């Protein structure tokens, strides 16, 4: 009979996060131009673990085991390649061979490695979506199929983005010694992490666990950035703090956004007792830390609005004037905030004021063609008494709804045409 | 209890994609549960097969010959009351019966 000691259970997402750590540390050692070989080596180390551990038992330090196997694999891979190309002349892998035990590499360099990889991903020469895809692949350990599923893209699209990104890294690898690029790339890092979070938070994916994962990954990587800034610049930058604040404050409401059967709930329908107190606490403490210096970024404004919603005792008691002010400062960032501004204004000063604020505003085609635009207009017109316009916009909104969950939400929110009174 | 030799066979398949890290962790957990469930039946978890050579008294007839490892990926030995039970054990092993992989379960006659 088989006698192997019952191993300590691996932490959640161990394989995926180990993938990210190893790719980060190893590509720092050999250069990101070899990203593809690094990823292959890490993938085969994980496969070796899957074959070996169940039979021989899980090693005491699984991370160190994986590092050793991946490093050996990568070394022999590069040695083979170097016979053709002379790569080792530039990256003498043999020098690091016995320099220090792998444990030191892992513990000392992981945070640094992850941050460097994040900077590598946020290459301004790549479209933001490709930066995001590259980060999800290399740092979060999702494969092409999993990324496609989460971003609502085809696998071919993700694959193409990755191979273009890798080609770019081969041409113009970021110099990984020292991180002068952090100054130039910090805004891009913020943007990519914000997008990663939003993809999860606003996603209409039916699987709540998948949406939550993207949010958790964004928070994890923003934490890596904040830790680096703490170590090297005395304190995290105000923008990084504000970004973390808004992520935690949005995550706080995640559990209240759905009913028992997974249907979406409106803010006014959400049970505020379900807001996550620990997330609110974390969010508020980041918000406090973000209030430093002269900086007031879009992340500050969005975190401030999210805080208002988390702290209001009820929908009616929300400090709408504060929310309106927050959105007013965001109008320059995106026209979608003009819409949000109008919605908050309707709560504060009534629907007529909101419609007046939207008058003369020509939305860009992507916004005019979105269900949100039509839904808001339907609601505002209905509340202001313009029933005919309301019905017209409602029909468009329902038509444009991208998923059944959103269609159900609209049908309920805009149910007055079925003879029910408006809740607003 | 009779013993059964389980041979993992590579099968042609269109959608044989590498598992993602998340899928690997899932398989690892399933493997642990499977091993625990059948711990009294798993005589030898075996392993992958490497290079091999056919040794014969006469030169074999003309090829082409397929290498053993291309036909058989790995082996293990389980003990079970019946062939059906042995099959159940082998089928429960995560990944063994999947696109691109099957298992041949053969009783071992011990004198």
Interface residues (C-beta under 8 A of the other chain):
Chain A: X1 X2 X7 X10 X13 X14 X15 X16 X18 X19 X43 X46 X47 X49 X50 X51 X53 X54 X55 X141 X142 X143 X145 X146
Chain B: X17 X18 X19 X20 X21 X22 X24 X25 X27 X28 X29 X31 X32 X35 X39 X40 X42 X43 X45 X47 X48
